[in-house]
Amino acid sequence: MLNPQQIEQYRVDGYAVIDGLFSPSEVEELRAASEDPGVKKSLKASGGDDHIVHLLEITCKHAAFRELARDTRITDLVAQLIGNDIQLQHSKLATKPPKVDAGAFAWHQDYAYFPHTNTDLLAVMVMLDDATPENGCMSVVKGSQKHGLLKHDDKGWFLGACQEPKYWDDAPENVVPLTPKAGGISIHHCLTLHASPNNLSGRPRRGVVFQYRAADAYQMSDHVWADTGFQVRGNPSDFARCDAGTVRLSKSRSRKPNPFGNMYFQTGALATEWNAPQPAVKA
């Protein structure tokens, strides 16, 4: 379980790091799953040899990642932060090749990509390799989740990156690199500003990311992925809990807007049963 100091750090600073959650042998099993021929083929097709890749729907591509998503060592921690009823919003294998100018990711808030009716939404990254500044570890702006949703658009068009550099340029003392070891995790709030530089280590950097949400946090726009809505703990909710206020749903130039003018055209259907028939995977 998270100790009181870790819970307080998440509440105040917007992140927490927990090392030693998974054993070296378990990490090796996850690395082997990331080397599965089907997974490698998808990574290669996405340009993984030369560019940073976020291979989405990873829980549907290998059973090891599906089991990892609902591992109680993770979900017990998440429950302390967003409640007992937990769903996946999406999953991905994040790979960063050892090439200069091939792995940087700009400052952003996750919530800007997939706004929900409330912000009980967080990301857990399970490291398959040690995260270091040299290999392009993620950095966060501590406390940035308190500012709410920041500007990620230009005249209503979504840009995929925060347009308010004052939050990291004017207060560099608030920029914190997160360096969990292989087998450790980082957790960050959906409104925590974060980014990562290029991988200069000469070695690959891999991590599995699970975006978890409270079951009563309902998605307002963005894609619905194959594992969106998978119930990993507790029960689904018949109610949408809404934070007070308004949220701008930006338009995207890269995807056809839906009839309501939201950020992205939604596809697919919400998954309501984790144990529903799954695509065949190689164990």
N, C-alpha and C positions, 0 to 999 in steps of 0.2 A: 504494500500500500504506500501511497505518497505520504511523507511525513508532513507535519504542519508547516515547516519552512518551505517545502516544495510547493504546497498548495498556495501559500502566501506569495511565493515568487510568481506563480502562474497568474494569480489575481492582480498583482501589482505590476509586474514586468511583462506579462503576456507570454511567458515561455517557461519551460522546465526541462532539465536534462537528467536522465536516469541511466547510469551505466550498469553493466553486468546483468541485464535482464535475461539474456539468452546465453547459453554455454557455447564454447568454441565449437563443439561438435554440432550443435544446432545451427550455428552460423554456417558451417561447412555444408550442411544439408540445404540451406537456403541458397547458398552460392551455387550448389549443384543444380537446384531448380532454375536459377537464373541462366544456367548454361544448357538447359533442356533444348533440344533441337528446334522445337516449335517456338519457344520463347526467343531463341537466338535469331531465328528466321524473321520474326516480327521486328526485332530490334534492328536487324540489318536493313530490312525494307523501309524502316523509318529513318535511316541514316545514322544509326548508332555508332558506326565506325568513325564518323567524322564530327558528329554534333551531339549536344546534349539531347537526350530522348526521355520523355515521360510516357512510358508504355502503359496506356490506360487499360482498365478492366483486367488487371493482372490476376485477380482472384478467379477469373474465368479461364485463365490460360494454364494454370497449374494448381493442383490440389494443395500443395504445400503452402501457397499464399492464401488460399481460401481458409485453411485451418489457422494460419497465422492471424488473419483478420479477426477471428473470434477467440483467440487464445486469451484465457482469463488473466494472464499476467499483464496483458495490455488493457483489456476491457475493465478489469477491476480498478485500474488507475483512472481511466476515462470516466467511469461512473462517479468517481469522487468529484469530478469537475463539471459534468453536464447531466448527471442523473443516471438512473439505472436502466432506462429504456433507450437503447442506442441502435442506430442504423449506420450503414455505410452510405456516404454520399458518392464517393468514388474511390478507386484504388489505382495505384500505378507503381511500376518499377522505374525509378529514376536513375539513369546511368549518365555518367559524365566521362567522356573519353579523355585520355592524356594528350590533348592537342591544344596548343595556344589558339585563342580566338574561336574556341569550339564549345565552350561550356558555361559562359556567363548567363545569368538570369537577372533581369532588372528588378528594381524595388517594386513591390506590389503588396496588396492585401488579398488573401484568398477570397474573401467575401465579395469582392468586386466582380469576380468571375461567375460566382453562383450564389446570388443573394437569396436569403431565406427569410421566413417570417420572424425569426429571432436569431440571435447570435450565439446560441449554445451549439457551436460548431468548431471543431478543432482538428488539427493535423498531427498525426503521429508518424515519425520517420524512424524505421528500424534500420540501423546501419549494418551493411554487409562488409564494409571496410571502415577502418578508422576515419573519422572526419577531421580534417586538419585545414588550417588556412592555405597550406601549400596545394592541397588537392581540391580546393574550391568549396570548402564547407559553407553551410548557410550561416548568414549573419542576420540578426534581428535588431530593430530599434526598440529598446526596452521601453515599456509604457505606452507605445504607440496605439495600442488597442483602445486606449481611453479617448482618442480623438474621433472615434466613429469612422464612417466610410469616407475616405479621402477621394480626391479627384483623380479618376483614371480615364477621362474622356477628353475629347476636343470637340466642342460644339455638339455634344450628344453622341459622338462616335467613340466607341470603346477602343482604347489603345493598348490595353494589356499591361500597362505600367503606370505607377503613380506619377502624377505630374506636379507634386509638391516637394521638391528636393530639400526644402528648408528643414524637414524633419530628420534627415541624415547628414546634410552638409553643415548646418548651423550648430549641430550638437553632436559632434563625432564621439564624445564621451558616452553617448547613449547607444552606440553601435557595438553589438556584442557578438563575436563569433561563437557558434555552437559546435562543440567538438566531442560528441559522444564517441566512444570506442566501438569497434565492431561488436555487435551483440547488445549495444545500448540503444537508447531512443532519445529523440527530442520530441517535445510537445509544444505546439504554439497555437494561440488563439486565432480565429479566422480574421480578425482585424489587426493582427500584429504585422507591421511592415517587415518584410524580409527579402533577401536577395542573396545571390552567390556569384563569386567571380570564376574565372577560368581555372581549370585543373592544370597546375604546373608541375605535378609530381612525377610524371612519366608513367603513372600507374592508373588503372581505372578506379573510379569511385562510384559505388553502387549503394542504393538504399531503397527500401520498400515503404511507400507512403500510403497511409490510410486516412482519408478524410472522414471523420465520424461526426454525426449530428444527433441531437436529442430527437426522439421519435416524433415530438410535436413541433419540430422545426420543419416547415414545409417549403420546398424550393419554388422560387418565383420565376426564374429564368435560367438559361444555359441548357446544355444537353442533359438528357437523362440517359445514363450509361447502363450497360448490361447488369452491373451490380448496384446501381442506385436503389436504395431502399432495402437492401439486405439487412435483416434483423440479426444483429450479432449478440444482443443481450436484451433481456426483458421482453416487452411487448410493444406492438405498434400502437399508435394513438389515433383516435377518431377525431381529435381536435387539433387545430392549428393554433399554437400560442404565438401571439404577435407582440413584438416590441412596439412601444409608442414611437410615433414619428413617421417620416416618409423616406423612401429609398428610390433614387433615380435608377431606372432600368435602361442603360445605354444601348445604343444600336451598334451592330457590328457590320463592318464592310465585307468581312470574309464569309459570313453565313447569311442565308435568307432570313429576314426578320419575320416573326410570326404575325398573325393578324392583329395582335394586341400591341405591336410595336416594341415588344420586349427585346432584351439584349440579343438573345439567340433563339433560333427555331428549335423547339423541343422535339426530340424523337424518342421512339421506344415507349415502354410502359414501365411504371414503377414496379419493382420487385417487392412482393409482400411476404414471401416465404423463403427463408434462407435455405431450407431443406428441399425446396422444389427441384425438379430434375435439372441437372447442370450439364453443360457441354462436356463431352468426353475429354479427359485430360490424362496425361501420362504421369503416374504417381512416381 
